[in-house]
Amino acid sequence: MALKTADEYLESLRDGRTVYFRGRQVHDVTQHPVIGVAARHAAIDYRMAHDPAHRELCVVEDEAGEYSRYYQIPRTPDDLLQRSRLIEAATTEGATLVVLIKEIGTDALCGLLRVSSAVDAQHGTEYAPRVQAYYEHCRDNDLAVAVAQTDVKGDRALKPSAQVDPDMYVRIVDRNRDGIVVRGAKAHTSVSTNANELIVLPTRALGEADRDYAVSFAIPMNTPGLLLLASAFDSHGPQSSPVELPISAEHKMMETTTVFDNVFVPWERVFLAGEHDFAGPLALAFVEHHRFTAISYKLPLVDALVGSALLMAEMNGISKAGHVREKVVQLISYAETLRGLTHYAALMGKPREAGIAAPDPLYVNMAKYHFAHHYHDAVRNVQDIAGGALVTGPGAEDLESEATAPFYRKYYAGHGVGGEDRLKALTFVKNLVASEYGAYQEVLAVHAEGSLEAEKQMVARSYDRRAAVALVRRLAGLD
C-alpha cells in the first residue's frame, strides 16, 4: 500500500485506453492539449496528500494502513464532515472546479457495500465479498475511479427492454462460466478519460422484463471494447492564456459518452447481474452519497460568487449603493444556507446497511435543490455588480501589446485600484460567470447529480409528514 504521487498518477494513465476527441483517437491523454489539462487538474488530489499543509485532512491511518481519506468508509457524522471538508478543500485548490477522481468512485463503493449483502441474502449470490475485495484493491493502490450510471436512454417514454434499439441502456448480452459480456452506452461520465477504473451502476428501478439491464460491474479503463468519446465542450479554454481565462486555462473536467462494445467482465468484477429488484436500491444508495459530495464541492463555488460580488462592488465604487448591498446579502444568504444544510446533513447522518453512515437524505436534497434553484439568480447578481466590462474588456493579447496595454491600464482604473488589478479581477469574474466555463457550471447546477425534479421528489419522500400532521391535529384538538 502506498499513496501515489502526482507523477505516478499521471504515468498510470498511459495504459492504452481508447479515447476519442473531436473524432480523432488520443494515444496519450496526459499529453493532449485539452484532456491533459483535465489530467493535471485531477492530480490535485495526489499533490494534496503529500502536502504537509493538507496531509492531516487528506490521509488516514488505521488497521488497514495509511490511505486516502476518500477511501475511509464513513461510520459516524464526523467521518462525513471530514469527507465534506476534504472535498471542499480540494475544490478550492481546483479554483472552484471539483476534482472528483476519488470522490465519485468512493460514493459508488459505499452504495455497493451497503446493498451487496442484501442482494446475497435474497438471491444466494456472492457479491459482497467481491465488492469488499474490489474496494480494498482501489484503496490499497490509491486508484482514481470514475462512475458510469446515466444511460443514453433513447426514447425516455419507454422502458429499457421496450426500446427500438435494445442497446439504449447497458445490458448483459452473454453469460458464461468466466463472466458476462455487456453492450450499450452511458452518458455524462465524468473524469473517465483520466481515471484508472470505471464502476458501472444501474440508472433506475427495473422490472422482470428488464433484468438484463440490472447490471453493475467494474473494469480498468484499458479494457478491450470500452470506448471513451470525450465531450468537446469548453475545449478552447484549456488552450487559452491563463491571463484571459485564469480558471479554465488550467482546470478542466472531461465527460464522455462511454461505449461498451461487447465488453467482457470477469465474474470477480461483477456486482449485479440480473437481480432487477435491487437495481433501484443500488442506484439510490449511490445517489444518497453522491449528492452529499455534490453539495460539498459546490461550497467553494458559491463562496467565489460572494467574493466576486464584494470585490467588484468595491473596485467599481458602488459597495454602499442600496441595491448592491441587497444583492450581496442575497448572495451571502445563498452561500451560507448551502453550507449550513451541508453540515447539518452530515451531523444528522446515521448508520445504514453494513454500518455505513449516510448523510440525511432530506437535508442533502434540500441543499442540492437550494443550490440549483438559486444558482442562476446568484450568477445574475454577480454579473450585475461586475458590469458590462465582463464581455467588452480586453483579450490577453491586448494586455501584452505596447500599443494597447497602456490604454487599458489607464482607463480601467477603479475605486482606489489601478487598471491592471481591476482587469485581473474582471478577468477572473468573467471566467466564473460569463464564459464557457460559466455556462458549464450553470448546466451542472441544473443537471449534475440529479435534476431539480429528482431532488424535489426526494425532499417529498424524505420528509416525515406524519409528525407535522400529528402536531397540528394535537394543537387543533382533533385527537
C-alpha positions in Angstrom: 0.0 0.0 0.0 1.3 3.4 -0.9 -0.1 6.8 -1.6 0.6 7.7 -5.3 2.4 10.9 -6.2 1.0 13.2 -8.8 3.6 12.0 -11.3 2.8 8.3 -10.6 -0.9 9.0 -11.1 -0.2 10.7 -14.4 2.0 7.8 -15.5 -0.7 5.3 -14.6 -3.0 6.9 -17.3 -0.6 5.8 -20.1 -2.2 2.4 -20.4 -3.5 2.1 -24.0 -7.1 3.1 -23.2 -9.3 4.0 -26.2 -10.2 7.7 -26.1 -11.6 9.9 -29.0 -11.7 13.7 -29.0 -13.3 15.6 -31.9 -13.2 12.4 -34.0 -9.5 11.6 -33.5 -8.0 8.9 -31.3 -6.0 10.2 -28.4 -3.0 7.9 -27.7 -1.7 9.7 -24.6 -4.3 11.5 -22.5 -1.6 13.2 -20.4 -0.1 15.0 -23.4 -3.3 16.0 -25.1 -3.8 19.9 -25.2 -7.3 19.6 -23.7 -7.5 16.2 -21.9 -4.1 16.7 -20.5 -5.3 19.8 -18.6 -8.0 17.6 -17.0 -5.4 15.0 -16.0 -3.2 17.6 -14.4 -6.2 19.1 -12.6 -7.1 15.7 -11.2 -3.6 15.3 -9.9 -4.6 17.9 -7.2 -5.8 15.0 -5.1 -2.5 13.3 -5.2 -0.5 16.5 -4.6 -2.6 17.4 -1.6 -1.9 14.1 0.1 1.8 14.8 0.1 1.5 18.4 1.1 2.1 18.9 4.8 -0.5 21.7 4.8 -3.2 19.2 3.8 -1.9 15.8 4.8 -3.9 15.5 8.0 -7.1 16.1 6.2 -6.2 14.0 3.1 -4.8 10.9 4.7 -6.0 8.5 7.4 -4.1 5.7 9.2 -5.8 2.7 10.8 -5.5 -1.1 11.0 -5.7 -1.2 7.2 -2.6 1.1 6.9 -2.2 4.6 5.5 -4.5 5.6 2.7 -6.6 8.4 1.2 -9.4 9.7 3.4 -11.7 9.4 0.4 -11.4 5.6 0.9 -12.4 5.8 4.6 -15.8 4.2 5.0 -17.9 6.7 6.9 -19.2 5.3 10.2 -20.0 8.5 12.1 -21.3 12.0 11.4 -17.8 13.3 12.0 -16.5 11.0 9.2 -19.0 12.6 6.9 -18.0 16.1 8.0 -14.3 15.4 7.4 -15.1 14.0 4.0 -17.1 17.1 3.2 -14.2 19.3 4.3 -11.7 17.4 2.2 -13.9 17.8 -0.9 -14.3 21.5 -0.2 -10.6 21.9 0.2 -9.8 20.0 -3.0 -12.3 22.0 -5.0 -10.8 25.2 -3.6 -7.4 24.1 -4.8 -9.1 23.5 -8.2 -10.2 27.1 -8.3 -14.0 26.2 -7.9 -13.8 23.1 -10.1 -14.3 19.8 -8.3 -11.5 17.1 -8.7 -13.9 14.1 -8.4 -11.5 11.3 -9.3 -11.8 9.7 -5.9 -15.0 11.4 -4.6 -17.4 9.8 -7.1 -15.8 6.3 -7.1 -16.0 6.0 -3.3 -19.6 7.2 -3.4 -20.3 4.2 -5.6 -18.3 1.9 -3.4 -20.3 3.0 -0.4 -23.5 2.2 -2.2 -22.3 -1.2 -3.4 -21.0 -2.1 0.1 -24.4 -1.2 1.6 -26.5 -3.1 -1.0 -24.5 -6.2 -1.9 -25.1 -8.1 1.3 -28.8 -7.7 0.9 -28.6 -9.0 -2.7 -26.7 -12.0 -1.5 -29.2 -12.7 1.3 -32.1 -12.5 -1.1 -30.6 -14.3 -4.1 -27.9 -16.5 -2.7 -25.2 -14.6 -4.7 -21.7 -13.8 -3.7 -21.4 -10.1 -4.5 -20.5 -8.7 -1.1 -17.0 -10.4 -0.9 -16.4 -9.3 -4.5 -17.2 -5.7 -3.6 -15.1 -5.8 -0.5 -12.1 -7.2 -2.4 -12.5 -4.5 -5.1 -12.8 -1.8 -2.5 -9.6 -2.9 -0.9 -7.9 -3.1 -4.4 -8.8 0.5 -5.1 -7.9 1.7 -1.6 -4.6 -0.1 -1.4 -3.5 1.1 -4.9 -4.7 4.6 -4.4 -6.7 4.5 -7.6 -8.8 7.1 -9.4 -12.3 5.7 -10.1 -15.0 7.1 -12.4 -18.7 6.1 -12.3 -21.0 5.4 -15.3 -24.6 5.5 -14.2 -26.7 7.5 -16.6 -27.7 5.5 -19.7 -28.2 7.3 -23.0 -31.9 6.2 -22.7 -33.2 6.6 -26.2 -37.0 7.1 -26.0 -37.4 8.1 -22.4 -41.1 7.2 -22.5 -40.2 3.5 -22.9 -38.6 1.1 -20.5 -35.2 -0.4 -21.4 -36.5 -3.6 -22.9 -39.1 -1.8 -24.9 -36.6 0.4 -26.8 -36.5 0.1 -30.6 -32.7 -0.4 -30.2 -32.1 -2.5 -27.1 -28.7 -1.0 -26.5 -30.0 2.3 -25.3 -29.4 1.0 -21.8 -26.3 -1.0 -20.9 -27.3 -4.7 -20.8 -25.9 -8.2 -20.5 -25.8 -9.9 -23.9 -24.0 -13.1 -22.8 -23.1 -15.1 -19.7 -20.6 -17.9 -19.4 -18.6 -19.6 -16.7 -15.9 -16.9 -16.8 -18.1 -13.8 -16.8 -20.5 -11.6 -18.7 -20.5 -9.6 -21.9 -22.1 -6.2 -21.9 -23.2 -3.8 -24.6 -24.7 -0.3 -24.7 -23.6 3.2 -23.7 -23.6 5.6 -20.7 -23.7 9.4 -21.0 -22.1 12.2 -18.9 -19.4 10.0 -17.4 -17.2 12.5 -15.5 -13.4 12.2 -15.2 -13.4 8.9 -17.2 -10.6 10.0 -19.6 -8.2 10.3 -16.6 -9.4 7.6 -14.2 -7.9 4.2 -13.6 -11.1 2.3 -13.1 -14.7 2.5 -14.1 -17.7 1.4 -11.9 -21.0 0.8 -13.8 -24.3 1.2 -11.9 -27.9 0.9 -12.9 -29.6 4.2 -13.6 -33.2 3.4 -12.4 -35.5 0.8 -10.9 -36.2 -2.1 -13.2 -38.8 -4.9 -13.6 -38.6 -8.5 -14.5 -38.7 -7.7 -18.3 -35.6 -5.6 -17.8 -33.5 -8.0 -15.8 -30.6 -8.0 -18.4 -30.2 -4.3 -17.7 -29.8 -4.8 -14.0 -26.1 -4.9 -14.1 -23.2 -3.5 -12.1 -19.5 -4.1 -12.5 -16.0 -2.6 -12.5 -13.4 -2.6 -15.2 -10.0 -1.0 -15.9 -10.1 1.9 -18.4 -8.0 0.0 -20.9 -10.5 -2.9 -21.2 -11.0 -4.1 -24.8 -14.3 -2.8 -26.2 -14.5 0.2 -23.9 -14.6 3.4 -25.9 -14.5 6.9 -24.3 -15.9 9.6 -26.6 -14.8 12.8 -25.0 -17.0 15.9 -25.0 -15.6 18.9 -26.9 -17.5 21.4 -24.7 -15.2 24.2 -23.4 -12.3 22.8 -25.3 -11.0 26.3 -26.2 -10.5 27.4 -22.6 -7.6 25.0 -21.8 -5.8 26.2 -24.9 -6.2 29.9 -24.0 -3.9 32.2 -22.0 -4.3 32.0 -18.2 -4.3 35.8 -18.3 -7.6 35.7 -20.2 -9.1 32.5 -18.6 -7.4 32.1 -15.2 -9.7 29.2 -14.2 -10.4 27.2 -17.3 -6.9 27.5 -18.9 -5.6 25.4 -16.0 -8.6 23.5 -14.7 -10.8 21.1 -16.7 -13.0 18.1 -16.1 -13.8 15.8 -19.0 -17.1 14.0 -19.6 -17.5 11.1 -22.1 -20.2 9.2 -23.9 -19.0 5.8 -22.7 -19.5 3.0 -25.1 -19.4 -0.7 -24.2 -18.9 -2.6 -27.4 -19.3 -6.2 -26.3 -17.1 -5.7 -23.2 -16.1 -8.9 -21.3 -16.3 -8.6 -17.5 -14.9 -11.5 -15.3 -17.2 -12.7 -12.6 -15.0 -11.3 -9.8 -15.7 -7.8 -11.1 -19.5 -8.3 -11.4 -21.6 -6.9 -8.6 -25.2 -7.3 -10.0 -26.2 -9.5 -12.9 -30.0 -9.7 -13.4 -31.2 -9.2 -9.8 -33.6 -6.5 -11.1 -35.3 -5.9 -7.7 -32.0 -4.4 -6.5 -31.4 -2.1 -9.4 -33.4 0.8 -7.8 -31.9 0.4 -4.3 -28.4 0.3 -5.6 -29.0 3.4 -7.8 -30.5 5.2 -4.8 -27.7 4.2 -2.4 -25.1 5.7 -4.7 -27.2 8.9 -5.1 -27.5 9.3 -1.3 -23.8 9.6 -1.0 -23.0 11.4 -4.3 -25.4 14.3 -3.7 -23.6 14.9 -0.4 -20.4 15.1 -2.4 -22.1 17.5 -4.8 -23.2 20.0 -2.1 -19.8 19.8 -0.6 -17.9 20.7 -3.8 -20.4 23.5 -4.5 -19.3 25.4 -1.4 -16.1 27.0 -2.9 -18.1 27.9 -6.0 -20.7 29.9 -4.1 -18.0 31.4 -1.9 -16.3 32.6 -5.1 -19.6 34.2 -6.2 -19.9 36.1 -2.9 -16.2 37.2 -3.1 -16.6 38.3 -6.7 -19.6 40.5 -5.9 -17.8 42.1 -2.9 -14.6 42.7 -4.8 -16.2 44.1 -7.9 -18.5 46.3 -5.9 -15.5 47.8 -4.0 -13.4 48.2 -7.2 -16.4 49.8 -9.0 -17.0 52.2 -6.1 -20.6 51.0 -5.6 -20.4 49.0 -2.5 -22.5 51.4 -0.5 -25.4 51.5 -3.0 -28.6 50.1 -1.6 -29.3 47.7 -4.5 -25.8 46.4 -4.3 -26.0 45.7 -0.5 -29.3 43.9 -1.2 -27.7 41.7 -3.8 -24.7 41.0 -1.6 -27.0 40.0 1.3 -28.8 37.6 -1.1 -25.5 36.1 -2.2 -24.3 35.6 1.4 -27.6 34.1 2.5 -27.5 31.8 -0.5 -24.0 30.6 0.2 -24.3 30.2 4.0 -27.7 28.4 3.7 -26.0 25.9 1.5 -23.1 25.5 4.0 -25.5 25.1 6.9 -27.6 22.5 5.2 -24.5 20.6 4.1 -23.0 20.4 7.5 -26.4 19.5 9.1 -26.9 16.7 6.6 -23.6 15.2 7.9 -24.5 15.8 11.6 -27.9 14.1 11.1 -26.3 11.2 9.2 -27.0 7.7 10.5 -25.5 4.3 10.1 -27.3 2.4 7.3 -26.6 -1.1 5.8 -23.3 -2.6 6.8 -22.8 0.1 9.4 -22.0 2.7 6.7 -23.1 6.2 7.7 -25.1 8.0 5.1 -25.9 11.7 5.2 -29.5 12.6 6.0 -31.4 12.5 2.6 -33.8 15.2 3.5 -31.2 17.8 4.1 -28.9 16.6 1.3 -31.7 17.1 -1.2 -32.8 20.4 0.3 -29.2 21.6 0.0 -28.9 20.4 -3.6 -32.3 21.9 -4.6 -31.4 25.2 -2.9 -28.1 25.4 -4.7 -29.6 24.5 -8.1 -32.8 26.5 -7.9 -31.0 29.8 -7.0 -27.7 29.4 -8.9 -28.7 31.4 -11.9 -30.1 34.2 -9.7 -26.7 34.3 -7.9 -24.8 34.5 -11.2 -27.1 37.3 -12.4 -26.4 39.3 -9.2 -22.6 38.9 -9.8 -22.9 39.9 -13.4 -25.0 43.0 -12.5 -22.5 44.2 -9.9 -19.4 43.5 -12.1 -20.7 45.4 -15.1 -20.6 45.0 -18.9 -16.8 45.0 -19.0 -17.1 41.3 -18.3 -17.8 40.8 -22.0 -16.3 44.0 -23.6 -13.0 44.0 -21.9 -9.6 43.1 -23.4 -8.2 39.9 -24.5 -4.8 38.5 -23.4 -3.0 39.9 -26.4 -4.4 43.4 -25.7 -2.7 43.4 -22.3 0.6 42.3 -23.8 0.7 44.8 -26.7 2.6 48.0 -26.1 0.1 49.7 -28.5 -3.0 48.8 -26.4 -1.9 47.8 -22.9 -1.3 51.4 -21.6 -4.8 52.5 -22.6 -6.3 49.6 -20.7 -4.2 50.2 -17.6 -5.2 53.9 -17.7 -8.9 53.7 -18.5 -9.9 50.6 -16.5 -8.8 52.1 -13.1 -11.4 52.0 -10.5 -12.1 53.0 -6.9 -8.7 53.0 -5.2 -7.3 50.5 -7.7 -5.3 50.7 -10.8 -6.4 49.4 -14.2 -4.1 46.4 -14.1 -5.5 45.0 -10.9 -9.1 45.8 -11.8 -8.7 44.0 -15.1 -7.3 40.9 -13.3 -10.4 40.8 -11.1 -12.7 41.3 -14.0 -10.9 38.5 -15.9 -11.4 36.1 -13.1 -15.1 37.0 -12.7 -15.6 36.8 -16.4 -14.3 33.2 -16.4 -16.5 32.4 -13.5 -19.8 33.8 -14.7 -19.5 34.9 -18.4 -17.5 32.2 -20.3 -17.9 28.7 -21.5 -16.8 27.6 -18.0 -19.5 29.7 -16.5 -22.1 28.2 -18.8 -20.7 24.7 -17.9 -21.3 25.5 -14.2 -24.8 26.7 -15.0 -25.7 23.4 -16.7 -24.1 21.4 -13.9 -26.2 23.3 -11.4 -29.4 22.0 -13.1 -28.4 18.5 -14.1 -25.4 17.2 -12.3 -26.1 14.6 -9.5 -29.8 14.7 -10.4 -32.3 17.1 -11.8 -34.3 19.6 -9.9 -37.4 17.3 -10.2 -35.4 14.4 -8.8 -34.4 16.5 -5.8 -37.9 17.7 -5.1 -39.2 14.1 -5.2 -36.5 13.1 -2.7 -37.4 16.0 -0.4 -41.1 15.0 -0.5 -40.2 11.3 0.1 -37.8 12.0 3.0 -39.9 14.4 5.0 -41.8 12.9 7.9 -45.3 14.2 7.2 -46.9 12.3 10.0 -45.1 14.3 12.6 -46.3 17.6 11.1 -49.9 16.4 10.8 -49.9 15.0 14.3 -48.7 18.3 15.7 -51.5 20.3 14.0 -54.1 17.6 15.0 -53.0 17.9 18.6 -52.9 21.7 18.6 -56.3 21.9 16.9 -57.8 19.4 19.4 -58.6 16.8 16.7 -57.1 13.8 18.6 
